[in-house]
Amino acid sequence: MKRLLQAPNLALATLWADQLTAAGIGSTVQRAFASGIAGQIPPDQALPEVWVDDADDRDRALALLESWRRLPHRVWACSQCHEIVEGPFEQCWNCGADMPA
């Protein structure tokens, strides 16, 4: 296992680890519950961390995370439920329909 990065909160750490796992890079979140002892340890020691299972995947994982940060910001209306979807999403968050071509 190899430490990839610290996340500002547990929600982002979990999202990043799930995205990496879906891309074929085994990853886990460490220190998921360390925020409960923040104040008793240094603040940077209480942040959650994303780790990759295989150290050889570290560079690829960092490159994927960086490419996801650069996804375009879009606004589109779902053709099924007419919900407005913002951000780099390609599926409607409300009904799951694909973004129109």
Beta strands, then each sheet from edge to edge (+ up, - down):
strand 1: 2-6
strand 2: 27-30
strand 3: 49-52
strand 4: 74-77
strand 5: 84-87
sheet 1: 1+ 3- 2+
sheet 2: 4+ 5-
end
